[in-house]
Amino acid sequence: MYTIVEAAEIRQGMPEYVDVLIEAEDEALALADQRWPGLSYGGFSPDQSQYGRTTLLPDYYADENGDILDDAHSPNTWGTDSWRQSFTALSPTAVSLPAWRTILQGGNANNIGITPEDVIQTIVGYAITDPTLLFGKIKHEIGDKIYPKIGIEDINGFEEPVIVFEEGYVLPPKTHFKLRGFQTIATGYQTFIPQGFMLYRIKDSVITE
């Protein structure tokens, strides 16, 4: 289902991570060819007749309160254009802890909870960069499917933990997406950084500042 490794192993080209990434890439490229006929794959430097590729970006996601994680994000005290969030009993929304929270969701400005148009995203894992883990379990909602909960408390034994899935998730455009987590500690910052990449159809959407 998943494994937990140190970030250094990813940087050194961990074979299992590379294999999952290649499988997700094949699926994403096939979907792009189907969704965007007439365009070919242009990698990181596409021309006008191609679709391109870049890293996963926070401004294509939203927080639990429905605010997109871009440079206009509020409150800006805990992250603008960043994956970093503050999870307390009052932030991003008011809850009675312990509770299930929305860590990330689709950042379509016209329909929060839905992935944006004209992009295909792949998620093959998450890096968690904080010293304290606030969530003991996570689960995904993608399209009309809710995936089983997975326990991640054993992350506490790692210095730079990265969760790597055995199979990646490919998120089509305009698809329901939520990463949910069960919060067990009342307050703190938590940074879940999706590992993978994004294909985009419109170049201006990824070069505009």
N, C-alpha and C positions, 0 to 999 in steps of 0.2 A: 504493500500500500504506500509506504513512504519510508525514508531513512533520514537520519539527522547526521550532518557532517559539519566539519569546520569550514569556514569560508575559504581558508587557504587551500583546501582540497579542490574546491571549485576553480580557484584561480590557476591551479596547477593542471587543469584539464582532466578532472576525475572522469574516467570512462563511462560510468553509469549515468552521470549527469549529461555528458555529451550524447549518449544514446537516446535518452529521453528527449533532449532538445531536438535532435535530428528527426525523431518520430513526430514530434509536435510541428516541426517545420514542414515536413512533408504534408501533413494534414492541413495546415494553414495555407500553404501555397496552392494546394488543390482547391480549397474553398475560395481563395482569391481568384483563381482562374475561372471558377464557376460564377462567382458573383460579379466580377469585373471583366466581362468579355471585351476583347479588343485591346486590353492592356497586358503587357508582359512584365515579368519580375525584373526590377532594376537595382535590387540590393540597397546599399546605403546612398547611392548617387543616381536616382532615377531621372530619366528625361520626361518630357511631356506625354509620351506614349506608354509610360510604365508606372507601375505602383512600386512603392518603396518600403523600406524597413528601418526601424529605429528601436530604441529601448522602450520599455514600458514607462509611462510618464504619469505622475500623480494627478495632473490636471485633466486626466481622462477618467478619474474616479471621484467619488463623493464620500463624505463622512456620514455618520449616523443621522445627523441633523439635516442632511440633504444639501450641505454646502460643498461645492466642488473644491478640490484641493489644489487651487491655482493661486496666482499671485494676488487675487482679490479675496482669498479665503478669510473668513471671520470665525473665531477670533484669531488674529495674526500673532498672538503671543505664543502659540504653540505650533505654528507651522504654516507658512505660506509657500505654495509650490513645493510642498514637502510631504513625505509619507508620515512624518512625526505627528502624533495626536496625544491629547491628554484625556485619559479615561478616569472620571470620578463619578460620584453619585449625581453630579449635576452637569457633567460634560462628557460627550457632546450633547446628550439629552439627559433629562432627569430620570433616574431609575432607582429602584430599591435593590441594592446589592446583597448577595451575589445575584447575577442575572446574565442572560444571553444578550449580547450587544452586537450591533453591526459594525465591524471593523472597517470594511470597504464595501462600496456598492457602485454600480454603474453610474458614470458621470455624464450622462446625456443631459445637456442643459435644458432641453425641452421635456424631459421625462426622466427624472432622477430614479435610479435603480435599474435603468436600462443602459446598455453599453452605447457609446456614441455611434453615429452613422459614419460610414466610409472608413472604418478601421476594423481590423481583425486582430484580436489580442490572444497571446498564448501565455499560460501560467504553468510553469513546471515546478514551482516551489516558492518558498518565502525565506528571506533573510530577516532575522530579528536582532536588532542592533542594541537593545537596551539591557542593562545589567540585571533587571528584575522582570520576570515573566508575569504578566497580569492575567493571562488566559490559560486555563488548564485543558480546554478542548476547543476545537474549531470544526466548522463544517461549511460546505459550499451549497449555494443555490444557483443553478445555471439553467436558464430556460424554464421548463416546467418540471425539472428534476431537482430533488433535494438529496444530496449525497450523505453517506453515513458520517457520524461524528468520529473524530480521531483525537486521541489523547496526546498531548505534547508536553506534559510536565517534565519528561526526561531531558528536555532542552536545558534545564538548569545545570547540568553537568558539563556544558560546553562554553567556551570563551566567545566564539563568533559563530553561533549556530545558524545553519541553513537547513530548512526542511526541503527535501527533494522527493517528489512524487514518482512512483513507478510509471505512471502514465500522466502526461500533461493534459491540461484543459485548454481547449481552443474556443474562444468566445467570438461568435459571429457578430456583425453589426446589429444594433437594435435588439439585443437579447437581455433578458433579465439576469442580473448577476449580483450576488451578495456573498461576502465572506463574513460568517457569523462566528462569534467566540464567546465562551462562557467565562465571565470575569469573576475571579475569586478574591482579588485584593482590591481594597476600596479606591485607592488613588495612585496616580503615576502616569508617566509618559510611556507610550508603546509605539514602536515603529516596525510595522510589517511591510517589507519591501518585496513586491512580487518579482520573481525571477522568470525571465522569458524574453519575449520581444513582441513588437507590434508591426503589422503591415498597414500601410495607409494608402488611400487612393488619391487624395488631394494634397499636394506638396505644401501648399500655403498653410495648411492646418498644423504643420510641425515646424515651420520656420518663422512664423509670426511671433514676435516677442510680446 
